[in-house]
Amino acid sequence: MSTLSHVSTETARASVEFSPSWGDGPVPRIAAVVSTYRRPEFLPGLIEALTGQSLPTADYEIIVVDNGSTDTTWKTLTEQVRDVEARMAVTTLEANRGPGGGRNHGIALVRAPFLAITDDDCLPTATWLEEMLAALESGAAVVQGQVNADPADRSESGPWTHTKWITDPTPFFETCNVGYRTDALRGVGGFDEKDELTAQVSGRAFGEDALLAWRVQEAGGTAAFTDRSLVYHRNIPATFRDWLHGQRNLVGFPGLGNRSPLVAKWFWHRYFLARETALFDLALASLLAAGLLRRPWLLLGLLPWVRCRWPDARYRAKNDRTLALVRLGQLAVADGVSLASLAEGSVRHRRLLL
């Protein structure tokens, strides 16, 4: 491959800029792909993590997509790409295409036979790509990696901080840490940008990652999980109101179960999203029955939910028992919003899930 100098390519819809080393060396073994939207403050740390991988520079490439941001995201990316030694491309879209569309745009630039995806609020560890590559080269078409909350500021997190923990296989194959054989991903058309479920739900895209992984497996690809390919998820400050807003996304889960048998199999006893939601349904039914029938003993039906949620309430209250009671009440409100969202989704998608 011939050496390329710093290049800028513009089309009617996108601009692309390459690092000076983009064209150097052989075809990369693996690509890292990120779609970012209006988070320029996260980009220096993210790019530092991506360019500091343990693999030799010639073995990987980095592609970061500015998914139609209207702030300083593109300026930050172009400044970063000019100085890195790694083989890196940055590209910007004129309009936001949703997370799946942004990633599809970046994947179109991939030259490597394998690719790994992470999000702009994540920080891959130094061996992320090396371990993901090893898992993919073992034969899997899609590999889910481990995600932990960033330990750097975990102790300073507030009660409703947004972060992620993925320590065991799930049917969701979250894009904060997932890898694919490039031909397998392209063979099913990439992320579906037209499915109504993957459009905006309560202001956020939903389920596009789970559906892509299912389509790859439906086409004959195998899946795997590795705890060696580790990504840290930033601890992002959030409020209780933000937490409630996130619960509204559960409206899409019945539809996701309709589309992915893997997700449907994950549901608790088929008709419940999880054990926690089933216990809240029991608690609510017990509370209503006790009031209507005037049978106080029926309130015993609240105890399984309290026992389930109390450790979480204490954790969010930093073990302050008095404050934990407040947190328990807030969790009850959140579970009520979850129930309403699931009920709405059950009607919308014609699948009972509570």
C-alpha positions in Angstrom: 0.0 0.0 0.0 1.4 3.4 -1.0 2.1 6.0 1.6 -0.5 8.7 1.9 0.1 12.2 3.2 -2.5 14.0 5.3 -5.6 14.0 3.1 -9.0 15.7 3.3 -11.8 14.3 1.2 -15.2 16.1 0.9 -18.5 15.0 -0.5 -21.9 16.5 -0.5 -22.7 14.7 2.7 -19.4 14.1 4.5 -15.8 15.1 5.0 -13.0 12.7 5.8 -9.5 13.4 7.1 -6.7 10.9 7.5 -3.7 10.7 9.8 -0.3 10.9 8.0 0.2 7.2 8.5 -3.2 6.0 7.3 -1.8 4.5 4.1 1.4 3.1 5.6 2.0 -0.6 6.0 -0.1 -3.7 5.3 -3.9 -4.1 5.6 -4.7 -3.7 9.3 -5.8 -6.7 11.2 -8.6 -5.0 13.1 -10.4 -1.6 13.1 -11.8 0.4 16.0 -15.0 2.2 15.1 -16.7 5.0 17.1 -19.7 7.2 16.3 -19.7 10.4 18.4 -22.3 13.1 18.8 -21.9 16.4 20.7 -19.3 15.2 23.2 -16.1 17.0 22.2 -14.9 17.0 25.9 -14.7 13.2 25.8 -12.7 12.9 22.6 -9.1 13.6 23.7 -9.3 10.9 26.4 -11.0 8.5 24.0 -8.5 9.0 21.3 -5.6 8.7 23.7 -7.0 5.3 24.8 -7.5 4.2 21.2 -4.0 5.2 20.0 -2.4 3.7 23.1 -3.3 0.1 22.2 -0.9 -2.7 22.9 -1.0 -3.9 19.3 1.7 -2.7 16.9 0.5 0.4 15.1 0.5 -1.3 11.8 -2.0 -3.9 13.1 -5.0 -1.7 13.7 -6.8 1.4 12.4 -9.1 3.8 14.1 -12.2 5.4 12.5 -14.2 8.1 14.4 -17.4 9.5 13.0 -18.8 12.9 13.9 -22.5 12.1 13.6 -23.8 15.5 12.6 -22.7 17.4 15.7 -23.2 21.2 15.7 -20.5 22.0 18.2 -16.7 21.7 18.3 -16.7 18.0 17.7 -15.4 18.1 14.2 -12.8 20.7 15.0 -11.5 18.6 17.9 -11.3 15.5 15.7 -9.4 17.2 12.9 -6.9 18.6 15.4 -6.4 15.2 16.9 -6.0 13.2 13.7 -3.2 15.4 12.5 -0.9 14.5 15.4 -1.4 10.8 16.0 1.0 8.2 15.0 -1.7 5.5 14.6 -3.5 4.9 11.4 -6.7 7.0 11.9 -9.5 8.4 9.9 -12.1 11.0 11.1 -15.2 11.8 9.2 -18.3 14.0 9.7 -21.9 13.8 8.5 -23.9 16.9 7.7 -26.9 15.5 9.6 -27.3 13.0 12.4 -28.2 9.5 11.2 -28.7 8.0 14.6 -26.1 5.8 16.4 -26.5 2.9 13.9 -26.2 5.2 10.9 -23.1 6.9 12.2 -21.5 3.5 12.8 -22.5 2.4 9.3 -20.8 5.4 7.9 -17.6 4.6 9.8 -17.7 0.9 8.9 -17.7 1.8 5.2 -14.1 3.0 5.7 -12.9 -0.2 7.4 -10.2 -2.1 5.6 -9.5 -4.7 8.3 -11.1 -8.2 8.3 -12.3 -7.6 11.9 -13.7 -4.6 13.7 -14.4 -3.5 17.2 -17.0 -0.9 18.2 -17.1 1.3 21.3 -18.9 4.4 22.3 -17.8 8.0 22.8 -18.5 7.8 26.6 -16.1 4.8 27.0 -12.4 4.4 27.6 -10.9 1.1 26.1 -8.1 -0.4 28.1 -4.7 -0.9 26.4 -5.2 -4.5 25.5 -8.8 -4.0 24.3 -8.1 -4.6 20.6 -5.5 -7.3 21.1 -7.9 -9.4 23.2 -10.8 -8.7 20.9 -8.8 -9.7 17.9 -7.8 -13.0 19.6 -11.4 -13.8 20.3 -12.5 -13.0 16.7 -9.7 -14.9 15.2 -10.8 -18.0 17.1 -13.8 -18.2 14.8 -16.6 -16.2 16.3 -18.5 -13.8 14.0 -19.6 -11.5 16.9 -17.9 -11.1 20.3 -19.2 -9.3 23.3 -16.6 -7.8 25.6 -16.6 -6.9 29.3 -17.5 -3.3 30.4 -16.9 -1.9 33.9 -17.6 1.5 35.4 -14.5 3.7 35.1 -12.6 3.2 38.4 -10.9 6.6 38.1 -13.9 8.5 39.5 -16.2 5.7 40.6 -16.0 6.6 44.3 -17.2 10.1 43.5 -20.3 8.9 41.6 -23.7 10.3 42.6 -26.8 8.2 43.3 -28.1 8.3 39.7 -24.8 8.4 37.8 -25.0 6.9 34.3 -22.6 4.1 33.7 -22.5 0.4 32.6 -21.4 -2.9 33.9 -21.4 -5.9 31.5 -19.6 -8.8 33.1 -21.5 -11.8 31.6 -23.0 -12.6 28.2 -26.2 -10.8 27.4 -28.4 -10.9 24.2 -27.9 -7.2 23.7 -24.3 -7.1 22.4 -24.0 -3.5 23.5 -21.9 -1.2 21.3 -19.8 0.0 24.2 -17.8 -3.1 23.6 -18.5 -5.5 20.7 -16.5 -7.0 17.9 -17.5 -8.4 14.5 -16.0 -10.1 11.5 -16.3 -7.3 9.0 -17.7 -9.5 6.2 -20.3 -11.0 8.6 -21.5 -7.5 9.6 -21.5 -6.2 6.0 -23.2 -9.4 4.9 -26.4 -8.6 6.8 -26.3 -4.9 5.8 -24.9 -3.4 8.9 -27.0 -1.6 11.5 -30.7 -1.3 10.4 -31.5 2.4 10.0 -35.1 1.8 8.8 -36.6 -0.5 11.4 -39.1 1.6 13.4 -37.7 0.1 16.7 -34.2 1.5 16.0 -35.5 5.0 15.4 -35.8 7.4 18.3 -37.7 6.1 21.3 -38.3 8.7 24.0 -35.5 10.7 22.5 -32.9 7.9 22.2 -32.2 5.1 19.7 -32.9 1.6 21.0 -32.0 -1.9 20.2 -30.0 -1.5 17.0 -27.1 -3.3 18.5 -29.1 -6.3 19.7 -30.8 -6.7 16.3 -27.5 -6.5 14.4 -26.0 -9.3 16.5 -29.1 -11.4 16.1 -29.1 -11.0 12.3 -25.4 -12.1 12.2 -26.2 -15.2 14.2 -29.3 -15.9 12.2 -27.2 -15.9 9.1 -25.0 -18.6 10.6 -22.4 -16.7 12.6 -21.4 -17.8 16.0 -21.2 -15.6 19.1 -18.7 -15.5 22.0 -18.0 -13.5 25.2 -14.6 -12.4 26.4 -13.8 -10.8 29.8 -10.3 -10.1 28.7 -11.2 -7.4 26.2 -12.1 -4.7 28.7 -13.6 -1.3 28.2 -14.3 1.3 31.0 -17.5 3.2 30.8 -17.4 6.8 32.1 -19.4 7.7 35.2 -21.6 10.5 33.8 -23.4 12.7 36.3 -27.2 12.4 36.1 -30.3 13.2 38.1 -33.2 11.1 39.2 -35.2 12.8 36.4 -32.6 11.5 33.9 -33.0 8.0 35.4 -36.8 8.1 35.0 -36.3 9.3 31.4 -34.1 6.2 30.8 -36.8 3.9 32.1 -39.1 5.1 29.3 -36.9 3.3 26.9 -38.3 0.1 28.2 -41.3 0.7 25.9 -39.2 -0.8 23.1 -38.4 -4.2 24.8 -41.6 -6.0 23.7 -40.7 -5.1 20.1 -37.1 -6.2 20.6 -38.3 -9.5 21.9 -40.5 -9.9 18.8 -37.4 -9.3 16.6 -34.7 -11.2 18.4 -35.3 -14.7 19.8 -32.2 -14.2 21.9 -33.8 -11.4 23.7 -37.1 -13.2 24.0 -35.3 -16.1 25.6 -33.7 -13.8 28.1 -37.0 -12.5 29.5 -37.9 -13.8 32.9 -40.5 -16.5 32.6 -41.5 -15.2 29.2 -43.8 -12.5 30.4 -41.6 -10.4 32.6 -38.6 -8.2 31.6 -36.7 -9.4 34.7 -37.2 -10.8 38.1 -37.1 -7.3 39.5 -40.1 -6.2 37.4 -42.1 -9.3 38.4 -41.5 -8.6 42.1 -42.7 -5.0 41.6 -45.8 -6.2 39.8 -46.5 -8.5 42.8 -45.9 -5.6 45.2 -48.2 -3.3 43.4 -50.9 -5.9 43.1 -50.6 -6.7 46.8 -50.9 -3.0 47.7 -54.0 -2.6 45.6 -55.6 -5.8 46.9 -54.9 -4.9 50.5 -56.6 -1.5 50.1 -59.6 -2.8 48.1 -60.2 -5.9 50.2 -59.1 -4.3 53.5 -56.8 -7.2 54.2 -53.6 -5.7 55.7 -51.8 -9.1 55.6 -51.8 -8.8 51.8 -49.1 -6.2 52.3 -46.7 -9.1 52.8 -46.5 -9.2 49.1 -44.4 -6.1 49.2 -41.6 -7.8 51.1 -40.0 -9.7 48.1 -39.6 -6.4 46.2 -38.3 -4.5 49.3 -35.8 -7.3 49.9 -34.7 -7.2 46.2 -34.3 -3.4 46.0 -33.0 -2.6 49.4 -29.3 -3.4 48.6 -29.5 -1.1 45.6 -31.2 1.6 47.7 -28.4 1.4 50.3 -25.7 1.5 47.7 -27.2 4.7 46.1 -27.4 6.2 49.6 -23.8 5.3 50.4 -25.1 3.1 53.2 -26.9 5.9 55.0 -30.0 4.0 56.2 -32.2 7.0 56.5 -31.4 8.2 53.0 -31.7 4.7 51.8 -35.5 4.9 52.6 -35.7 7.9 50.3 -33.8 6.0 47.6 -36.1 3.0 48.0 -39.1 5.3 47.4 -37.4 6.7 44.3 -36.7 3.2 43.0 -40.4 2.4 43.5 -41.3 5.4 41.4 -38.8 4.3 38.8 -40.2 0.8 38.8 -43.7 2.3 38.3 -42.5 4.2 35.3 -40.9 1.0 34.0 -44.2 -0.9 34.4 -46.1 1.9 32.5 -43.5 1.8 29.8 -43.6 -1.9 29.4 -47.4 -1.9 29.4 -47.4 0.7 26.6 -44.9 -1.3 24.7 -46.9 -4.4 25.1 -49.9 -2.8 23.4 -47.8 -1.1 20.7 -45.9 -4.3 19.8 -48.6 -6.8 20.6 -46.5 -8.8 23.0 -47.2 -9.0 26.7 -44.2 -8.0 28.8 -44.3 -6.6 32.3 
